[in-house]
């Protein structure tokens, strides 16, 4: 099982060399970087060079990057202004596409396999205008990404427009065959269940976001702290035709919580569950 730690856990602090060194010392070798200011200034050449140097120095691999989702995330605020590639307003949509392109350009200095992309924000209506806007954006972005060796993986998100079924239907109708999916287990748990979400996205899942919740809001807890049935979930994930990386995308609950020790223990439990599942099948 490939372990990947998302830096979303540290989104309210700088992605510094010392933080990456700490992650490496804890035994993690693969990361997903969450593109948010001031966590990581993906559009600044110096920040990208520093990331490249730190990854090399501490023996870390960049598995994926999470596309920016909002602007103006000021200290103490839970959210900023949404960045949506399916915004019906053309000026805002083009601005969002440009922002995503800045994130993709990181691959020119630091290679990574996947850009995790939200198709819209949670309050966005699932109407024809949003659909057309998303198509126009992703038609361009998929080519831009491919030229940099990156595959765009659409993530299922809360709300009708970003649901698992909606994403599959979107790819089917637009024929954007280069797009793949990131299965977010926590979002699926909120929106109809893990099994239903996995079934709806089958055939295009290449990576994951693993975190727990109590079925009501997007809490990004450690596996086992919410109400997801992880035995069943891991069995279903392991049944995917291609082995999927396990990407833990956690939220800081308090200073230092969850700790890297706690994260490592969570990975170990998931691996134990995966091994038991494999033994049961054999």
C-alpha atoms as one frame of an Amber mdcrd trajectory, in Angstrom:
protein
   0.000   0.000   0.000   1.425   3.340  -1.029   1.142   5.827   1.846   0.640
   9.471   0.892   0.182  12.325   3.362  -1.677  15.435   2.229  -0.275  18.724
   3.511  -3.881  19.859   4.023  -3.192  18.897   7.635  -0.797  21.894   7.742
  -2.693  24.273   5.473  -2.622  27.088   8.054   1.162  27.128   8.237   3.916
  27.534   5.692   5.127  24.492   3.765   8.645  25.103   5.022  11.769  22.991
   4.739  11.537  22.239   8.459   7.974  20.938   8.101   8.964  18.683   5.210
  11.948  17.444   7.236   9.584  16.584  10.103   7.290  14.651   7.746  10.268
  12.750   6.352  11.650  11.900   9.802   8.258  10.456  10.725   8.725   7.896
   7.962   6.571   9.352   5.188   7.991   9.349   1.661   5.083  10.524  -0.497
   3.077  13.707  -0.132   0.227  15.587  -1.745   0.660  19.366  -1.590  -2.447
  21.466  -1.042  -2.276  24.671  -3.089  -3.388  27.450  -0.789  -1.877  30.741
   0.311   0.055  31.271   2.479   0.675  27.505   2.870   2.329  27.154  -0.543
   2.725  29.975  -3.060   2.515  27.791  -6.147   2.749  30.781  -8.490   6.038
  32.048  -7.071   9.226  30.671  -8.637  11.230  30.905  -5.424   8.640  28.908
  -3.453   8.628  26.209  -6.140  12.443  26.019  -6.120  12.449  25.723  -2.346
   9.903  22.914  -2.542  12.003  21.081  -5.136  15.164  21.448  -3.063  13.469
  20.286   0.143  11.871  17.261  -1.498  15.245  16.177  -2.809  17.055  16.855
   0.457  14.602  14.887   2.584  13.907  12.036   0.158  10.268  12.916  -0.448
   8.222  12.307  -3.607   5.435  14.585  -4.786   2.593  12.191  -5.615  -0.001
  14.846  -6.387  -1.059  18.427  -5.907  -4.482  19.647  -4.896  -5.675  22.450
  -7.127  -6.465  25.772  -5.378 -10.073  26.026  -4.222 -10.275  29.534  -2.795
  -8.584  32.903  -2.460  -7.948  35.115   0.531  -7.773  32.434   3.204  -6.773
  34.831   5.967  -5.571  33.657   9.396  -8.503  32.722  11.611 -10.936  32.320
   8.700 -12.499  29.006   7.770 -12.903  29.881   4.099 -12.141  32.455   1.453
 -13.606  33.369  -1.942 -14.268  30.210  -4.027 -12.234  29.527  -7.157 -14.487
  27.643  -9.575 -13.594  26.441 -13.074 -17.329  26.040 -13.730 -18.336  29.576
 -12.804 -20.990  30.751 -15.266 -19.466  34.230 -15.239 -16.809  34.092 -17.977
 -14.339  36.503 -16.380 -14.341  34.623 -13.072 -14.094  31.278 -14.865 -11.079
  32.339 -16.936  -9.447  33.713 -13.811  -9.975  30.341 -12.100  -8.482  28.494
 -15.089  -5.416  30.741 -14.967  -5.026  29.951 -11.265  -5.168  26.209 -11.937
  -2.584  26.616 -14.712  -0.194  28.245 -12.226  -0.496  25.128 -10.075   0.091
  22.850 -13.070   3.209  24.800 -14.005   4.838  23.527 -10.806   5.315  20.262
 -12.756   7.867  22.057 -14.948  10.146  22.152 -11.897   8.822  19.329  -9.685
   7.162  16.359 -11.377   3.933  14.909  -9.995   1.359  12.490 -11.378  -2.027
  13.976 -10.517  -3.686  17.333 -10.038  -6.731  16.881  -7.800  -9.466  19.161
  -9.100 -12.910  20.164  -7.806 -15.378  20.643 -10.640 -17.169  23.365  -8.683
 -17.922  24.532  -5.160 -20.512  23.027  -2.829 -23.096  25.785  -3.271 -22.926
  25.714  -7.075 -26.084  24.637  -8.949 -25.917  21.568 -11.191 -27.313  23.339
 -14.235 -26.449  23.586 -17.909 -24.439  26.775 -17.562 -22.148  25.259 -14.938
 -21.796  22.087 -17.019 -20.789  24.039 -20.139 -18.373  26.206 -18.179 -16.713
  23.132 -16.641 -16.396  21.538 -20.080 -14.761  24.631 -21.580 -12.319  24.845
 -18.661 -11.382  21.180 -18.492 -11.055  20.760 -22.249  -8.255  23.326 -22.089
  -6.773  22.283 -18.741  -6.561  18.579 -19.624  -4.323  19.407 -22.593  -2.280
  21.893 -20.550  -1.765  19.234 -17.875  -0.902  16.452 -20.345   1.882  18.560
 -21.849   3.423  18.674 -18.357   3.054  14.971 -17.663   0.110  15.457 -15.279
  -3.317  13.829 -15.234  -6.276  15.779 -13.859  -8.249  13.724 -11.323 -11.699
  15.122 -10.544 -12.663  14.749  -6.893 -16.177  13.934  -5.745 -17.379  16.736
  -3.471 -20.483  17.465  -1.373 -23.346  18.855  -3.411 -25.138  17.651  -6.534
 -22.739  19.080  -9.127 -19.636  17.416  -7.705 -21.259  14.124  -6.731 -19.767
  10.810  -7.819 -22.588  10.103 -10.258 -22.444  13.629 -11.677 -18.715  13.341
 -12.379 -19.139  10.052 -14.240 -21.979  11.503 -16.272 -19.911  14.606 -17.035
 -17.020  12.586 -18.486 -19.419  10.354 -20.423 -21.187  13.313 -22.045 -18.129
  15.465 -22.729 -15.861  12.641 -23.965 -12.925  14.167 -22.074 -11.187  10.805
 -21.959  -7.974  12.041 -20.312  -9.781  12.917 -17.082  -9.574  10.550 -14.134
 -11.093  10.531 -10.621  -9.938  11.003  -7.051 -12.300   9.085  -4.780 -12.879
  11.052  -1.576 -14.252   8.589   0.945 -15.352  11.215   3.475 -17.363  13.125
   0.885 -18.954   9.888  -0.325 -19.918   9.009   3.261 -21.830  12.282   3.565
 -23.472  11.971   0.153 -25.135   8.583  -0.190 -22.528   6.201   1.159 -19.066
   4.859   0.389 -20.174   1.823  -1.622 -22.507   3.864  -3.830 -19.827   6.483
  -4.451 -17.231   3.895  -5.399 -19.624   2.133  -7.733 -20.559   5.402  -9.449
 -16.904   6.314 -10.082 -15.637   2.869 -11.102 -13.327   2.665 -14.091 -11.605
   6.017 -13.673 -10.368   6.118 -10.060  -6.583   6.573  -9.862  -6.087   8.080
  -6.403  -7.926   8.685  -3.136  -8.591  10.996  -0.218  -9.099   9.098   3.025
 -10.551  10.714   6.146 -13.469  10.122   8.464 -16.591  11.972   9.604 -19.873
  11.316  11.379 -21.959  11.459   8.219 -23.141  15.037   8.585 -20.269  17.417
   7.840 -16.824  17.325   6.239 -14.670  16.910   9.354 -11.506  15.272   7.901
 -10.909  13.108  10.967  -8.476  10.245  11.373  -9.926   6.923  10.166 -11.810
   5.370  13.071 -12.839   8.664  14.666 -16.067   8.888  12.677 -18.702   6.457
  11.464 -17.204   5.058   8.242 -17.008   1.254   8.209 -13.307   1.003   7.378
 -13.243  -2.792   7.062 -15.805  -2.634   4.269 -14.291   0.512   2.780 -10.776
  -0.900   2.535 -12.074  -4.145   1.008 -13.887  -2.107  -1.632 -10.847   0.065
  -2.351  -8.590  -2.983  -2.647 -11.009  -4.497  -5.160 -10.224  -1.691  -7.623
  -8.653  -3.104 -10.817  -5.496  -1.046 -10.203  -3.949  -0.695  -6.752  -4.850
   2.695  -5.326  -2.605   4.905  -3.197  -4.001   5.654   0.257  -3.869   9.439
   0.631  -4.720  10.702   4.123  -6.272  14.176   3.881  -6.737  15.330   7.467
  -7.706  18.592   9.127  -5.916  20.097  12.107  -8.286  19.934  15.088  -5.995
  21.712  17.549  -2.333  22.660  17.660  -0.353  19.510  16.886  -3.449  17.311
  16.538  -3.423  14.897  14.840   0.255  14.211  15.438   2.485  12.502  12.911
   2.630   9.537  15.293  -1.154   9.357  15.177  -1.135   9.599  11.399   1.432
   6.797  11.155  -0.701   4.605  13.428  -3.725   5.283  11.215  -1.793   4.142
   8.146  -0.663   1.002   9.980  -4.258   0.127  10.892  -5.358   0.629   7.293
  -2.542  -1.648   6.132  -3.550  -4.306   8.661  -7.122  -4.119   7.393  -5.910
  -4.373   3.786  -3.755  -7.418   4.592  -6.673  -9.114   6.376  -8.885  -8.399
   3.381  -6.312  -9.953   1.031  -6.005 -13.018   3.255  -9.783 -13.455   3.371
  -9.944 -13.420  -0.448  -7.178 -15.992  -0.886
